[in-house]
């Protein structure tokens, strides 16, 4: 396979760097190297398996010429080699370079008033359970609650352990409009209403990956509002940051300290600026290169949650299942896997077209 030796050389170079104490003195550099090492590990493992099975097949064929009893072993080894080749095709397919990053998610209530805010909270709880099942960690950065306990908006970071499947590569498919059909708690006549909430998923980037000029920022402080405990609502600890060149506004009020809130807001701003740059690049790309499974556009309705029928439907890939109760309990894996498979098929198709 062309280029595989370069990947192996890069892997061994990264392995050497990770053993250097000086690298770990720079946490940003160590994270960057660790992410790339984790990306290459399954590829290098598969290449080693391919080399081993190929050698074993050659030896088994020689033995089979002398003893036909080894023919079955050749067939078994060829099947194993075919599995490895399929695995390599998937691993070497063009991929989103942000898939190995952690994620920042934002859920906002939309049309539907208080019912939409309650649905936004349901979505938050669904993701919290899924995140826990993946052994990732969640850090809530900012919340704005309603009188009935729903969320006008909630923003949280998701972090995964090094060397395992990263959050952004899974959760990026959740970006878009989520529609709910059910009888709201505010409905006295028992009628089914339709409302929606928007989800935005962004890769979390290091402060060294995107440099923000302090002169481009307007920082305002204000008093936190809503529930929060003693001290949170009595000091000007909440922070709002406006990025003047783009007009992007982020705010954070969940922490007790103004400094902590500012750092959380900057994390959100870096992620938003990265997503904005990617959206602009995607818009300038040719239509043939755009993925059918779009992940960022919040204006696109991507999924419907129908409570009366216990049905969930993803409109991008035609996925339907009558297990909404299980999905809301955090069982998102089958749906996310289906979206990942559709995305992989599209990327492989694009790669094939590009090679023709």
C-alpha positions in Angstrom: 0.0 0.0 0.0 1.5 3.4 -1.0 2.4 5.6 1.9 2.1 2.9 4.6 5.8 2.9 5.3 5.7 6.6 6.0 2.9 6.0 8.5 5.0 3.3 10.2 8.0 5.6 10.4 5.9 8.4 11.8 4.4 6.0 14.4 7.8 5.0 15.7 9.0 8.6 15.7 5.9 9.6 17.8 6.6 6.6 20.1 10.1 7.8 20.7 8.8 11.4 21.4 6.3 10.1 23.9 9.2 8.5 25.8 11.0 11.9 26.1 10.3 13.6 29.5 10.9 17.0 27.8 7.8 16.4 25.6 5.6 15.9 28.7 6.8 19.2 30.1 4.7 20.8 27.4 1.2 19.5 27.9 -0.2 21.0 24.7 2.6 19.3 22.7 2.1 16.0 24.6 -1.7 16.0 23.9 -1.0 16.7 20.2 1.5 13.9 19.9 -0.7 11.6 21.9 -3.7 12.2 19.6 -1.7 11.4 16.5 -0.2 8.3 18.1 -3.6 7.0 19.0 -4.8 7.6 15.4 -1.9 5.6 14.0 -1.9 2.7 16.5 -4.7 0.7 14.9 -3.3 1.3 11.4 0.2 0.1 12.4 -1.4 -2.9 14.2 -3.4 -3.8 11.1 -0.3 -3.4 8.8 1.6 -5.8 11.1 -1.3 -8.3 11.0 -1.3 -8.1 7.2 2.4 -8.7 7.0 2.2 -11.7 9.4 -0.8 -13.3 7.7 0.8 -12.9 4.3 3.9 -14.6 5.5 1.9 -17.4 7.1 -0.1 -17.9 4.0 3.0 -18.3 1.9 4.4 -20.8 4.3 1.1 -22.8 4.5 0.9 -22.9 0.7 4.3 -24.4 0.5 3.4 -27.0 3.1 0.1 -27.7 1.3 2.0 -28.8 -1.8 3.6 -31.5 0.2 0.6 -32.3 2.5 -2.9 -31.5 1.3 -4.0 -31.4 5.0 -2.6 -27.9 5.2 -5.1 -26.6 2.5 -7.7 -25.8 5.2 -5.2 -23.7 7.1 -4.5 -21.7 3.9 -8.3 -21.0 3.5 -8.5 -19.9 7.2 -5.5 -17.6 6.8 -6.8 -16.1 3.6 -10.1 -15.2 5.4 -8.1 -13.5 8.2 -6.1 -11.6 5.6 -9.3 -10.5 3.9 -10.6 -9.2 7.2 -7.4 -7.2 7.8 -7.5 -5.7 4.3 -11.1 -4.6 4.9 -10.0 -3.1 8.2 -7.2 -1.2 6.5 -9.5 0.2 3.9 -11.7 1.7 6.7 -8.7 3.0 8.7 -7.0 4.5 5.7 -10.1 6.2 4.2 -9.9 10.0 4.1 -11.1 11.3 7.5 -11.9 14.4 9.5 -8.7 15.4 11.3 -10.8 16.5 14.2 -12.2 13.1 14.9 -9.6 12.4 17.5 -10.4 15.5 19.5 -12.6 16.1 22.5 -15.9 18.0 21.9 -17.8 21.0 23.1 -21.6 20.7 22.7 -24.3 23.4 23.0 -28.0 22.6 23.2 -30.5 25.5 22.7 -34.2 25.6 23.0 -36.0 26.6 19.8 -39.6 26.9 18.6 -42.0 25.6 21.2 -41.4 27.8 24.2 -41.2 26.1 27.6 -41.8 22.7 26.0 -38.7 23.2 23.8 -36.6 24.1 26.9 -37.8 20.9 28.6 -36.9 18.9 25.5 -33.4 20.6 25.5 -33.0 19.3 29.0 -34.1 15.8 27.9 -31.4 15.9 25.2 -28.8 17.0 27.7 -29.7 14.1 30.0 -29.6 11.7 27.1 -26.1 12.8 26.2 -25.0 12.7 29.8 -26.0 9.0 30.0 -24.4 8.1 26.7 -21.2 10.0 27.8 -21.1 8.0 31.0 -21.6 4.7 29.1 -18.5 5.6 27.0 -16.4 6.3 30.1 -15.9 9.9 29.0 -16.2 12.9 31.3 -18.5 15.8 31.1 -17.8 19.4 32.2 -20.8 21.7 32.2 -19.5 25.2 31.1 -22.7 27.3 31.1 -26.5 26.8 31.7 -29.5 29.1 31.4 -32.5 27.5 33.0 -36.2 28.3 32.7 -38.9 28.5 35.5 -40.0 24.9 34.9 -36.4 23.6 35.0 -35.8 23.3 31.3 -32.8 24.8 29.5 -32.8 27.8 27.3 -29.2 26.8 26.6 -26.6 24.5 28.1 -23.0 24.1 27.0 -20.7 21.4 28.1 -17.3 19.9 27.2 -16.8 16.1 26.7 -13.3 14.6 27.3 -12.2 11.1 26.5 -9.2 9.1 27.8 -6.2 9.0 25.5 -5.9 6.0 23.2 -9.7 5.4 23.0 -12.4 6.5 20.6 -12.6 10.2 20.9 -15.8 12.2 21.7 -15.9 14.5 18.6 -15.7 11.6 16.1 -18.9 10.1 17.6 -20.8 13.2 18.7 -20.3 15.4 15.6 -23.3 13.7 13.9 -25.6 15.1 16.6 -25.3 18.7 15.2 -28.6 20.0 13.8 -32.3 20.5 14.7 -33.9 17.8 16.9 -37.7 17.7 16.7 -39.9 16.3 19.3 -43.6 15.2 19.0 -45.4 14.6 22.4 -48.0 15.9 24.8 -46.2 18.7 26.8 -46.5 18.9 30.5 -47.9 22.4 29.9 -50.8 21.0 27.7 -54.1 20.6 29.5 -56.1 19.2 26.6 -53.8 16.2 25.9 -52.9 17.4 22.4 -49.6 16.4 20.8 -47.3 19.3 20.1 -44.2 19.6 17.9 -41.2 21.6 19.1 -37.5 21.6 18.5 -34.1 22.2 20.0 -30.8 22.9 18.3 -27.6 21.1 18.9 -24.1 22.4 18.0 -21.1 20.1 18.2 -17.6 21.6 18.0 -14.1 20.1 18.3 -12.3 21.3 21.3 -9.0 22.8 20.3 -5.9 23.7 22.3 -5.0 27.3 22.9 -1.9 26.7 20.8 -4.0 25.5 17.8 -5.9 28.8 17.4 -4.4 32.1 18.6 -6.9 34.7 19.7 -5.7 38.3 19.8 -6.8 40.0 23.1 -7.4 43.2 21.2 -10.1 41.4 19.3 -12.1 40.7 22.4 -14.6 42.7 24.5 -15.0 41.2 27.9 -18.0 42.1 30.0 -18.7 40.9 33.6 -22.1 40.7 35.2 -23.9 39.1 38.0 -24.8 35.4 37.6 -28.5 34.6 37.4 -30.5 31.5 38.2 -29.8 28.7 40.7 -26.2 28.4 41.8 -25.6 28.4 45.5 -24.2 30.8 48.0 -22.0 33.5 46.5 -22.6 32.7 42.8 -25.5 35.2 42.5 -24.0 37.9 44.7 -20.8 38.8 42.8 -20.0 40.0 39.3 -18.3 36.6 38.4 -20.2 35.9 35.1 -18.2 36.7 32.0 -19.4 37.5 28.4 -16.8 37.7 25.6 -17.5 39.2 22.2 -15.1 38.4 19.4 -15.2 41.7 17.5 -14.1 40.5 14.0 -16.8 37.8 13.8 -19.4 39.0 16.2 -19.4 35.7 18.1 -20.6 36.1 21.7 -20.0 33.5 24.4 -20.8 33.7 28.1 -20.2 31.6 31.2 -21.6 31.9 34.7 -21.4 28.4 36.2 -18.1 28.9 38.0 -17.7 30.9 41.2 -14.6 32.7 40.0 -14.5 35.3 37.3 -11.2 33.9 36.1 -12.6 30.4 35.8 -15.6 31.7 33.9 -13.4 33.6 31.5 -11.3 30.5 30.8 -14.4 28.4 30.1 -15.7 31.1 27.8 -12.4 31.2 25.9 -12.7 27.4 25.5 -16.1 27.9 23.9 -14.9 30.7 21.7 -11.9 28.7 20.4 -14.3 25.9 19.5 -16.7 28.3 17.8 -14.0 30.0 15.7 -12.7 26.6 14.6 -16.2 25.5 13.5 -16.8 28.8 11.7 -13.6 28.3 9.8 -14.6 24.8 8.8 -18.1 25.9 7.7 -16.6 28.6 5.5 -14.2 26.0 4.0 -17.0 23.6 3.4 -19.1 26.2 1.7 -16.2 27.0 -0.7 -15.7 23.3 -1.5 -17.3 21.7 -4.6 -20.7 20.1 -4.1 -19.2 16.7 -5.0 -17.0 16.8 -2.0 -19.6 17.7 0.6 -20.6 14.9 2.9 -24.2 13.7 2.7 -24.1 13.4 6.5 -23.7 17.0 7.5 -22.8 17.7 11.1 -22.7 21.4 11.8 -25.7 23.2 10.2 -28.2 23.8 13.0 -30.8 24.9 10.5 -31.2 21.4 9.2 -33.7 19.1 10.9 -31.9 15.9 11.4 -34.0 13.8 13.8 -37.5 13.3 15.1 -38.4 11.9 18.6 -42.0 10.7 18.5 -43.1 9.9 22.0 -46.6 8.4 21.2 -45.1 5.8 18.9 -41.8 5.4 20.9 -40.1 6.1 17.6 -36.9 7.8 16.7 -36.0 8.7 13.1 -32.8 10.1 11.6 -33.8 11.8 8.4 -30.2 11.9 6.9 -29.9 8.2 6.5 -33.4 6.9 6.8 -32.8 5.3 10.2 -36.0 4.4 12.2 -36.4 2.4 15.4 -39.1 2.0 18.0 -36.9 2.2 21.0 -37.1 5.9 21.9 -37.2 5.1 25.6 -33.9 3.3 25.3 -32.3 6.1 23.3 -33.3 8.7 25.8 -31.8 6.4 28.5 -28.4 6.9 26.7 -28.4 3.9 24.2 -27.2 6.0 21.3 -24.6 3.5 20.0 -26.7 1.8 17.2 -27.7 5.2 15.8 -24.2 6.7 16.0 -22.8 3.6 14.4 -25.2 3.8 11.5 -24.3 7.4 11.0 -20.6 6.6 11.1 -21.1 3.8 8.5 -23.0 6.1 6.2 -20.2 8.7 6.5 -17.5 6.1 5.9 -19.3 4.9 2.7 -19.5 8.5 1.5 -15.8 9.2 2.2 -14.8 5.9 0.4 -17.0 6.9 -2.6 -15.4 10.3 -2.8 -11.9 8.8 -2.5 -12.8 6.3 -5.4 -14.0 9.2 -7.6 -10.9 11.2 -6.8 -8.7 8.4 -7.9 -10.5 7.9 -11.3 
